[in-house]
Amino acid sequence: MFFSEELKPNHFSDSQNGYIYYAIRELVKKGIKKIDAYNIVNILNTRDATKNQTKTITIPAINELIDFSTLICRSSAEEYQLLVKTVMDKAFRRELYRELQKCEQVCYADSDSDIKASIYNSLDSVLSNYSYDNIDLFGSKVDEMWSEVEDRHNNGGVCGYPSKFPAVAEFFTYEKSELIVVCAHRKDGKSMFCLNELVDKLNNGLHCLYIDTEMSSRQHMERMISHLTQIPVKLIKNGGYTDEQATRISEALKWIKQQKYVHVYMPTPSKDKIFTIAKRLQAKIGLDFVFFDYIKSQNSTSSSEIYNMMGDYTDFLKNKIAGELDIPVLAAAQLNRGGEIADSYKIEQFSSVIAIIKRKTTSEIQRDGSNCGNYKFHIKLNRLGDQMSDIDSDYIDLNFNGNIATFEQAKE
């Protein structure tokens, strides 16, 4: 449904198909995954305009259609879109033919009306209804865009959602339609950085989706509780916490339950599934922010395949999720041993910001001072604000405590 929102119930030549399609679409918008005869009839009964249709669109009739549909159904979004294209093409031809018949009558009529204008208006209305690449004059959008600019003025000049870390917010914020990629070596804090930003965004009332290719929902919850309560992950896992800590855990669980938040464990991510989940949540809860942890190759040993695969996923996150849905995306990626983004320069090509999280060496901690933390946050590429120079000398100081899944901006 979310891959073909331009298809409307009135595009079907058989009105019963149109009503059934309408009911299915309403169920999907409500986040109901079970599409059966009972649910379809219930939807039709909720509106006066469709209630009478249940006299012919009965539960036995729908069940018969469902049984038959298993022989001809399509299992991929691409195949479904071909069927959508066929339905819409026929609908366009029918409507155009009806308008041409009206034009014929205008031509034969003995009238003083402006024939050219009448015919043009008739045909233009059909062409506009079936054209989904609307081209508007720039001036028609100026008032709306300037209103957004003024909203930023009222928000202290901040556009987008600021980072948890004030110093990071001086370089970029999480703006709609932008992709921020945070990179780190294996097991070096990239997921924990995303978790910290997630909790900060939830605390600010945002509705979030977290696609996780590494951690199950239970593991993710354990780390979230540790971060919220500052109780070590180990104690949460083995139950070795005190009564006082148990109370804090209980409060954290209560807080988590209140959030408009969805975590999806997807070890083998599917772009179609991710897009459908995001679209469903946008319709259901008003999705504000997407996290993707993390961009990686899927079961391939060919370097060229890995290069293209990771580039395709970055392109998908930037243009399909951030761009089409008009929401910010924070994704993680892995650095290779040489300190470069693993396997794919295409990640840099499609990203709005590339940031690197790196553990400080002992000599760097001694040089910077103990109050300057144990990690550095370096902005390698930034299309949204100021640039940084060399990672060895230009970075934001962070302090990371893996035991309690917490990143903080360093004291100095």
C-alpha positions as CSV (number, residue, x, y, z in Angstrom):
1,M,0.0,0.0,0.0
2,F,2.7,2.5,1.0
3,F,4.6,1.9,-2.3
4,S,1.6,3.1,-4.4
5,E,-0.2,5.8,-2.5
6,E,-1.3,7.4,-5.8
7,L,-3.7,4.5,-6.4
8,K,-7.2,5.5,-5.3
9,P,-10.4,3.4,-4.9
10,N,-12.1,5.2,-7.8
11,H,-9.4,4.0,-10.2
12,F,-11.0,0.5,-10.3
13,S,-13.5,-0.3,-13.1
14,D,-15.4,-2.7,-10.8
15,S,-16.8,-0.6,-7.9
16,Q,-16.7,-3.6,-5.6
17,N,-12.9,-3.9,-6.1
18,G,-12.7,-0.2,-5.3
19,Y,-14.6,-0.6,-2.0
20,I,-12.5,-3.6,-1.0
21,Y,-9.3,-1.7,-1.9
22,Y,-10.5,1.2,0.2
23,A,-11.1,-1.0,3.2
24,I,-7.7,-2.6,3.0
25,R,-6.0,0.8,2.7
26,E,-7.8,2.0,5.8
27,L,-6.8,-1.1,7.7
28,V,-3.1,-0.6,6.7
29,K,-3.2,3.1,7.7
30,K,-4.4,2.0,11.2
31,G,-1.5,-0.4,11.5
32,I,-3.7,-3.5,11.3
33,K,-1.8,-6.3,9.6
34,K,-4.6,-8.9,9.6
35,I,-6.5,-8.5,6.4
36,D,-9.6,-10.8,6.5
37,A,-13.2,-10.7,5.5
38,Y,-14.4,-9.7,9.0
39,N,-12.1,-6.7,9.2
40,I,-12.9,-5.5,5.7
41,V,-16.7,-5.6,6.4
42,N,-16.1,-3.8,9.7
43,I,-14.3,-0.9,7.9
44,L,-17.1,-0.6,5.3
45,N,-19.7,-0.5,8.1
46,T,-18.0,2.4,9.8
47,R,-19.1,5.0,7.1
48,D,-22.5,5.8,5.8
49,A,-21.1,6.1,2.3
50,T,-19.9,2.5,2.3
51,K,-22.2,0.8,4.7
52,N,-24.7,-0.3,1.9
53,Q,-22.0,-2.1,0.1
54,T,-21.9,-4.8,2.7
55,K,-25.2,-6.1,1.2
56,T,-23.2,-7.5,-1.8
57,I,-19.6,-7.4,-0.4
58,T,-20.4,-10.1,2.2
59,I,-18.0,-12.1,4.4
60,P,-18.6,-15.3,2.3
61,A,-18.0,-13.4,-0.9
62,I,-14.7,-11.9,0.4
63,N,-13.6,-15.3,1.7
64,E,-14.1,-16.8,-1.7
65,L,-12.1,-13.9,-3.2
66,I,-9.3,-14.4,-0.7
67,D,-9.1,-18.2,-1.5
68,F,-8.9,-17.4,-5.1
69,S,-6.3,-14.6,-4.6
70,T,-3.7,-17.1,-3.3
71,L,-3.4,-18.4,-6.9
72,I,-2.6,-15.0,-8.5
73,C,-1.2,-12.8,-5.7
74,R,2.2,-11.1,-6.1
75,S,4.9,-11.3,-3.4
76,S,7.2,-8.4,-4.2
77,A,6.6,-4.6,-4.2
78,E,7.9,-4.4,-7.8
79,E,5.3,-6.9,-9.1
80,Y,2.6,-5.2,-7.1
81,Q,3.6,-1.8,-8.7
82,L,3.2,-3.3,-12.2
83,L,-0.4,-4.2,-11.3
84,V,-1.0,-0.7,-9.9
85,K,0.4,0.7,-13.1
86,T,-2.1,-1.4,-15.2
87,V,-5.1,-0.3,-13.1
88,M,-4.1,3.3,-13.3
89,D,-3.4,3.2,-17.0
90,K,-6.9,1.8,-17.7
91,A,-8.5,4.3,-15.4
92,F,-6.7,7.2,-17.2
93,R,-7.8,5.9,-20.6
94,R,-11.5,5.6,-19.4
95,E,-11.6,9.1,-17.9
96,L,-9.8,10.6,-20.9
97,Y,-12.3,8.8,-23.2
98,R,-15.2,10.3,-21.3
99,E,-13.8,13.8,-21.5
100,L,-13.1,13.4,-25.2
101,Q,-16.8,12.4,-25.7
102,K,-17.7,15.7,-23.9
103,C,-15.4,17.5,-26.2
104,E,-17.1,15.9,-29.2
105,Q,-20.4,17.2,-28.0
106,V,-18.9,20.7,-27.6
107,C,-17.7,20.6,-31.2
108,Y,-21.1,19.7,-32.5
109,A,-23.0,22.1,-30.3
110,D,-24.1,25.5,-31.8
111,S,-22.8,27.7,-29.0
112,D,-21.0,30.9,-28.5
113,S,-18.8,29.5,-25.7
114,D,-15.0,29.4,-26.1
115,I,-14.5,25.9,-27.5
116,K,-10.7,26.1,-27.1
117,A,-10.9,26.9,-23.5
118,S,-13.6,24.4,-22.8
119,I,-11.6,21.5,-24.4
120,Y,-8.4,22.6,-22.8
121,N,-9.9,22.7,-19.3
122,S,-11.5,19.3,-19.8
123,L,-8.4,17.5,-20.9
124,D,-6.1,19.4,-18.5
125,S,-8.1,18.2,-15.5
126,V,-7.6,14.6,-16.5
127,L,-3.9,15.0,-17.2
128,S,-3.4,16.8,-13.9
129,N,-5.2,14.1,-12.0
130,Y,-2.9,11.4,-13.3
131,S,0.3,13.4,-13.1
132,Y,2.2,13.0,-9.9
133,D,5.2,15.2,-10.8
134,N,3.6,18.5,-10.0
135,I,5.7,21.5,-11.1
136,D,4.9,24.6,-9.1
137,L,6.3,28.1,-9.5
138,F,9.0,28.8,-6.9
139,G,7.0,31.9,-5.8
140,S,4.0,29.7,-4.8
141,K,6.2,28.0,-2.2
142,V,8.0,31.1,-0.8
143,D,5.5,31.9,2.0
144,E,5.6,28.4,3.4
145,M,9.4,28.2,3.3
146,W,9.8,31.6,4.8
147,S,7.5,30.6,7.6
148,E,9.9,27.7,8.3
149,V,12.8,30.2,8.4
150,E,11.0,32.4,10.9
151,D,10.2,29.3,13.1
152,R,13.9,28.8,13.3
153,H,14.4,32.4,14.5
154,N,11.9,31.7,17.3
155,N,13.9,28.6,18.2
156,G,17.1,30.5,18.8
157,G,18.3,30.0,15.2
158,V,18.4,26.2,15.5
159,C,17.1,24.3,12.6
160,G,16.5,20.6,13.0
161,Y,16.9,18.6,16.2
162,P,20.1,19.4,18.2
163,S,22.4,16.7,19.3
164,K,22.6,15.5,22.9
165,F,26.1,17.0,22.9
166,P,26.1,20.8,22.8
167,A,29.5,21.0,21.1
168,V,28.3,18.7,18.3
169,A,25.2,20.9,17.8
170,E,27.6,23.8,16.9
171,F,28.6,21.9,13.8
172,F,25.3,20.2,12.7
173,T,21.8,19.4,13.8
174,Y,19.6,16.5,12.7
175,E,17.6,18.2,9.9
176,K,14.8,16.7,8.0
177,S,15.8,14.9,4.8
178,E,19.4,14.6,5.9
179,L,21.5,11.5,6.6
180,I,24.1,11.6,9.4
181,V,26.5,8.7,9.5
182,V,28.6,8.0,12.6
183,C,31.6,5.6,12.1
184,A,33.7,3.7,14.5
185,H,35.9,0.7,14.8
186,R,34.3,-2.7,15.6
187,K,32.9,-2.7,19.2
188,D,34.0,0.9,19.7
189,G,30.9,2.7,20.7
190,K,28.9,3.5,17.5
191,S,25.8,1.7,18.6
192,M,26.0,3.3,22.1
193,F,26.3,6.7,20.5
194,C,23.1,6.0,18.6
195,L,21.4,4.8,21.8
196,N,22.4,8.0,23.6
197,E,21.0,10.2,20.8
198,L,17.9,8.0,20.7
199,V,17.1,8.5,24.4
200,D,17.8,12.2,24.1
201,K,15.3,12.5,21.2
202,L,12.7,10.5,23.1
203,N,13.1,12.7,26.1
204,N,12.4,15.6,23.8
205,G,9.1,14.1,22.7
206,L,10.1,12.7,19.3
207,H,8.6,9.5,17.8
208,C,11.4,7.2,16.7
209,L,12.2,4.1,14.8
210,Y,15.4,2.1,15.4
211,I,16.4,-0.5,12.8
212,D,19.0,-2.8,14.5
213,T,21.0,-5.3,12.5
214,E,23.1,-6.4,15.5
215,M,21.1,-6.5,18.8
216,S,17.8,-8.2,19.6
217,S,15.1,-6.1,21.2
218,R,15.9,-7.7,24.6
219,Q,19.6,-6.8,24.3
220,H,18.7,-3.3,23.2
221,M,16.3,-2.9,26.2
222,E,19.0,-4.0,28.6
223,R,21.4,-1.3,27.4
224,M,18.7,1.3,27.3
225,I,17.8,0.5,31.0
226,S,21.5,0.7,31.9
227,H,21.8,4.1,30.3
228,L,18.6,5.4,31.9
229,T,19.4,4.1,35.4
230,Q,23.2,4.2,35.3
231,I,23.3,0.7,36.6
232,P,25.9,-1.6,34.9
233,V,24.6,-3.7,32.1
234,K,26.1,-6.8,33.7
235,L,24.0,-6.4,36.9
236,I,20.9,-5.9,34.8
237,K,21.6,-9.1,32.9
238,N,22.4,-11.3,35.9
239,G,20.0,-9.8,38.4
240,G,22.6,-8.8,40.9
241,Y,21.1,-5.4,41.5
242,T,20.0,-4.0,44.9
243,D,16.4,-3.1,46.0
244,E,17.1,0.5,45.4
245,Q,18.4,-0.2,41.9
246,A,15.3,-2.4,41.2
247,T,13.2,0.6,41.9
248,R,15.2,2.6,39.3
249,I,14.8,-0.2,36.8
250,S,11.1,-0.2,37.4
251,E,10.9,3.5,36.7
252,A,13.0,3.1,33.6
253,L,10.6,0.4,32.3
254,K,7.6,2.6,33.0
255,W,9.3,5.4,31.0
256,I,10.1,3.2,28.0
257,K,6.5,2.0,27.9
258,Q,5.2,5.6,27.5
259,Q,7.4,6.4,24.5
260,K,6.2,6.4,20.9
261,Y,9.1,4.2,19.9
262,V,9.6,1.1,17.8
263,H,12.7,-1.1,17.8
264,V,13.0,-3.7,15.0
265,Y,15.7,-6.4,15.0
266,M,16.6,-7.1,11.4
267,P,19.9,-9.0,11.0
268,T,19.4,-9.2,7.3
269,P,17.8,-5.8,6.5
270,S,15.3,-5.5,3.6
271,K,14.8,-2.1,2.0
272,D,11.2,-2.9,1.2
273,K,10.4,-3.9,4.8
274,I,12.2,-0.8,6.2
275,F,10.4,1.6,3.9
276,T,7.0,-0.1,4.6
277,I,7.6,0.0,8.4
278,A,8.6,3.7,8.3
279,K,5.6,4.6,6.1
280,R,3.2,2.8,8.4
281,L,4.7,4.5,11.5
282,Q,4.5,7.9,9.8
283,A,0.8,7.3,9.2
284,K,0.2,5.8,12.7
285,I,2.3,7.8,15.1
286,G,3.8,10.7,13.1
287,L,7.4,9.4,12.8
288,D,10.0,12.0,13.5
289,F,13.4,10.3,13.5
290,V,14.9,7.0,12.1
291,F,18.0,5.3,13.4
292,F,19.8,2.6,11.4
293,D,22.5,0.5,13.1
294,Y,24.4,-0.3,11.0
295,I,25.3,-0.1,7.3
296,K,27.1,-3.3,6.4
297,S,27.6,-5.8,3.6
298,Q,25.2,-8.8,3.4
299,N,26.7,-12.3,2.7
300,S,29.1,-11.3,0.0
301,T,32.8,-11.8,-0.5
302,S,33.2,-9.8,-3.7
303,S,34.7,-6.4,-3.0
304,S,32.8,-4.8,-5.9
305,E,29.5,-6.3,-4.7
306,I,30.2,-5.1,-1.1
307,Y,31.1,-1.6,-2.4
308,N,27.9,-1.3,-4.4
309,M,25.7,-2.9,-1.8
310,M,26.7,-0.5,1.0
311,G,26.4,2.4,-1.4
312,D,22.9,1.3,-2.3
313,Y,21.9,1.1,1.3
314,T,23.3,4.6,2.0
315,D,21.5,5.9,-1.1
316,F,18.3,4.3,0.2
317,L,18.6,5.8,3.6
318,K,19.4,9.3,2.3
319,N,16.9,9.5,-0.6
320,K,14.1,7.1,0.1
321,I,13.8,7.3,3.9
322,A,15.2,10.8,4.8
323,G,14.3,12.4,1.5
324,E,10.9,11.0,0.6
325,L,9.6,10.8,4.2
326,D,11.2,14.2,5.1
327,I,12.7,13.0,8.4
328,P,16.3,12.9,9.7
329,V,18.2,9.6,9.7
330,L,21.2,8.7,12.0
331,A,23.1,5.7,10.8
332,A,26.2,3.9,11.9
333,A,29.0,2.4,9.8
334,Q,32.2,0.6,10.6
335,L,35.8,1.8,10.2
336,N,38.4,-0.6,8.8
337,R,41.8,-1.1,10.3
338,G,43.2,1.8,8.4
339,G,40.6,4.2,10.0
340,E,38.6,4.6,6.8
341,I,34.9,3.9,6.3
342,A,34.8,0.1,5.7
343,D,34.4,-1.1,2.1
344,S,32.6,1.8,0.5
345,Y,33.4,5.4,-0.4
346,K,29.8,5.6,-1.6
347,I,28.8,6.1,2.0
348,E,30.6,9.5,1.9
349,Q,29.0,10.3,-1.4
350,F,25.4,10.1,-0.2
351,S,25.8,11.3,3.4
352,S,25.2,14.8,4.6
353,V,27.6,14.4,7.5
354,I,30.3,11.8,8.2
355,A,31.5,11.7,11.9
356,I,34.1,9.5,13.4
357,I,34.1,8.2,17.0
358,K,37.5,7.1,18.1
359,R,39.0,5.8,21.4
360,K,41.8,8.1,22.6
361,T,45.2,6.6,23.0
362,T,46.9,6.7,26.4
363,S,49.2,9.4,25.2
364,E,46.3,11.5,23.9
365,I,44.5,11.2,27.3
366,Q,47.7,12.4,29.0
367,R,48.2,15.2,26.5
368,D,44.5,16.5,26.7
369,G,44.0,16.0,30.4
370,S,41.7,13.6,32.4
371,N,38.8,16.1,32.2
372,C,38.8,15.9,28.4
373,G,37.4,12.4,28.3
374,N,38.5,9.1,26.7
375,Y,37.0,9.5,23.3
376,K,37.1,11.9,20.4
377,F,34.4,12.9,18.0
378,H,35.7,14.1,14.7
379,I,33.6,15.5,11.9
380,K,35.2,14.3,8.7
381,L,32.7,15.6,6.2
382,N,30.0,18.2,6.8
383,R,27.5,19.6,4.2
384,L,25.4,21.2,7.0
385,G,28.0,23.5,8.7
386,D,31.6,24.0,9.7
387,Q,34.4,21.6,8.8
388,M,37.1,20.1,11.0
389,S,40.7,19.6,9.9
390,D,42.8,16.7,11.1
391,I,41.4,14.0,13.5
392,D,44.6,14.0,15.5
393,S,44.2,17.7,16.6
394,D,40.6,18.8,15.8
395,Y,37.8,17.0,17.6
396,I,35.1,17.2,20.3
397,D,36.0,15.5,23.7
398,L,33.6,12.9,24.9
399,N,33.6,10.5,27.8
400,F,32.3,7.0,27.3
401,N,31.4,4.5,30.0
402,G,30.5,1.2,28.3
403,N,29.5,-0.4,31.6
404,I,26.5,1.9,31.8
405,A,26.1,2.5,28.0
406,T,26.6,6.2,28.4
407,F,28.4,8.9,26.3
408,E,28.7,12.4,27.8
409,Q,30.4,15.5,26.6
410,A,33.7,15.8,28.5
411,K,34.0,18.4,31.3
412,E,36.6,20.3,29.3
